[in-house]
Amino acid sequence: MNERGGIGFEEIIQSIADGNLLDIKLHHNQEQYKGQKILYVQMIAQVYAVLYIKGYKDAIFLNTLFPSRKAKKEFLKDKK
């Protein structure tokens, strides 16, 4: 966790490396956010949405992350 008590990009990257990537989807508003995608990553009992874009030579730039109640309901519905 970072100094503010929240999850940071380092923890997200480690969680993906540990096999906790649940899904990758296109951002629903491609007109405004062309090429942006969303990673859905499980961290303990929460699902985080991580917005990203691919850059030069397929470099991935993580933009923002936030806990998603909607994604938690979708992906963890059977895990109570």
N, C-alpha and C positions, 0 to 999 in steps of 0.2 A: 504494500500500500504506500501511497505517497504521503507527504507531510500533512496534507489536508485531510487525511483519513479515507480518501477515495481510492479507486482503482486507477492505475496509470497504464500507459502504453506498454511498459516493460512487462507488467503482469499479464496483459492481454497476449503479448507475443509468446510468453512462456506457456500460457494456457493453451494456445494454439499448438505449440510444439509438443505439449503433453497429450494432444489428441482431443481437445475439447471444442473444436470448431464444429458447430452444428449445421450451418448452412451459409451459402453466399447468394445474395439476390441483388438484382439491379435496383437502384434507387427508384422509387415509384414516380418521381417527377424528372424524367430524362430531358425535358425541354429546358428546365432551369439548371439541372445538375447533370449535364451530359457526361456520360462515361463513369459516373460515380456509382459505386457498389457498396453493399452493406455486408459485413461479416457478422454472423451471430455466434457469440462465444459464451460457453457456460463457465461461470466462475462460482464455485460452491453451489448455492441454491438460487443463483440469479443468472439471467441471460443478458449479456451486454450487446448492444448494437454498435458496431464500429464502422464508421463511414470512411471510405478510402477511394483513391484513384490510382491508376497505373500511370507512371511517367516514362521518361526516357529509358530505353532498354529494359522495359518491364519492371522498373523500380516501383515499389509500392509505397505510397505516401498516406499514412494514417491521418485522418483529418480530425475526427472527434469521436468520443465514445460516451455512451450513456446507458444506464440500466433500462431495459425495456420490459414493462409489465405485459404488453401485448405479446412480445416474443416469448416471454416466460410462460404465458398461458398456452401458446402454440407448441413450444418444444418440450416443456416439462409437465404437460397435462397428466401424464401417466405416472409421474414420479412424485408422489406425495409422501 
